[in-house]
């Protein structure tokens, strides 16, 4: 279900976005490097599919993150979850516990790029799981200039024994 192809690095971090940089409210967010344009907060260009309205503890969900990248030449992402763990299903995505990121630059097709992976809800979870996504629509020049940064927060309710 991945719609991407390999090209030259999409950012100045060819290995992928630094872990821990998906939250726009932190000092080391993606915006600390990609500062040429004002970041798009609550971006409607970032969509997620595969997360249920209510997640079950310990269950796995195949998730797809989509960036409507417009005329971008390349794209990349970083996604974090407040709990649970990610699993990679192809070599376009790398995981590190509760974070997933693109590791191979992706070329938008038909104006968008998608990445798919697995999210497993934790066995003991809070009532709400927060996902923070950061995605770059880049000009593929391997610099932080000319790139458009998108942030979006998604929340999933956890089903409790009372639901």
GIFENUR-V483407 format. One record per residue. N is the residue number from 1. SS is DSSP state (a for helix, b for strand, c for the rest). PHI is phi as a letter, one per 40 degrees, with the letter a starting at -180 (* if undefined). D_FIRST is the distance of its C-alpha to the first C-alpha in whole Angstrom. Layout:
BEGIN
n:ss:phi:d_first
N:SS:PHI:D_FIRST
N:SS:PHI:D_FIRST
END
This chain:
BEGIN
n:ss:phi:d_first
1:c:*:0
2:c:c:4
3:b:b:6
4:c:a:9
5:c:a:12
6:c:c:15
7:c:a:19
8:c:c:22
9:c:d:22
10:c:c:21
11:c:a:23
12:c:c:27
13:c:b:25
14:c:c:23
15:c:c:22
16:c:h:21
17:c:c:22
18:c:c:25
19:c:d:25
20:c:g:26
21:c:b:26
22:c:c:23
23:c:c:26
24:c:c:28
25:c:c:31
26:c:b:32
27:c:c:34
28:c:b:31
29:c:c:28
30:a:d:26
31:a:c:29
32:a:c:31
33:c:b:30
34:c:c:28
35:c:b:31
36:c:c:32
37:c:b:30
38:c:c:31
39:c:c:28
40:b:c:26
41:c:c:26
42:c:f:25
43:c:c:22
44:c:c:21
45:c:c:19
46:b:b:17
47:b:b:15
48:b:b:13
49:b:b:12
50:c:h:12
51:c:c:16
52:c:c:18
53:c:c:22
54:b:b:23
55:b:c:22
56:c:b:24
57:c:d:25
58:c:g:24
59:c:c:21
60:b:b:17
61:b:b:14
62:b:c:10
63:b:b:10
64:b:b:8
65:b:b:11
66:b:b:11
67:b:b:14
68:b:c:16
69:c:c:17
70:c:f:20
71:c:c:21
72:c:c:20
73:c:c:20
74:b:a:18
75:b:a:16
76:b:a:16
77:b:a:16
78:b:a:18
79:b:b:18
80:b:b:21
81:b:b:22
82:c:c:25
83:c:a:25
84:c:g:23
85:b:a:20
86:b:c:17
87:b:b:15
88:b:c:13
89:c:b:10
90:c:a:10
91:c:c:13
92:c:c:12
93:b:b:13
94:b:b:16
95:b:b:18
96:b:a:22
97:c:g:22
98:c:c:22
99:b:b:20
100:b:b:17
101:b:a:16
102:b:c:15
103:c:b:17
104:c:b:16
105:c:d:16
106:b:b:14
107:c:c:15
108:c:c:14
109:b:b:13
110:c:f:14
111:c:g:16
112:b:a:13
113:b:b:11
114:b:b:8
115:b:b:8
116:b:b:7
117:b:a:10
118:b:b:13
119:b:b:16
120:b:b:19
121:c:c:22
122:c:c:25
123:c:c:28
124:c:b:30
125:c:b:29
126:c:c:30
127:c:c:30
128:b:b:27
129:b:b:25
130:b:b:24
131:b:b:21
132:b:b:22
133:b:b:19
134:b:b:20
135:b:b:18
136:b:b:20
137:b:c:20
138:b:b:22
139:c:c:24
140:c:g:23
141:c:c:27
142:c:g:27
143:c:b:29
144:c:c:29
145:c:c:30
146:c:g:28
147:c:c:25
148:b:b:24
149:b:b:24
150:b:b:22
151:b:b:23
152:b:a:22
153:b:b:23
154:b:b:21
155:b:b:23
156:b:b:22
157:b:c:25
158:b:c:26
159:c:c:28
160:c:b:31
161:c:c:33
162:c:c:35
163:c:c:32
END
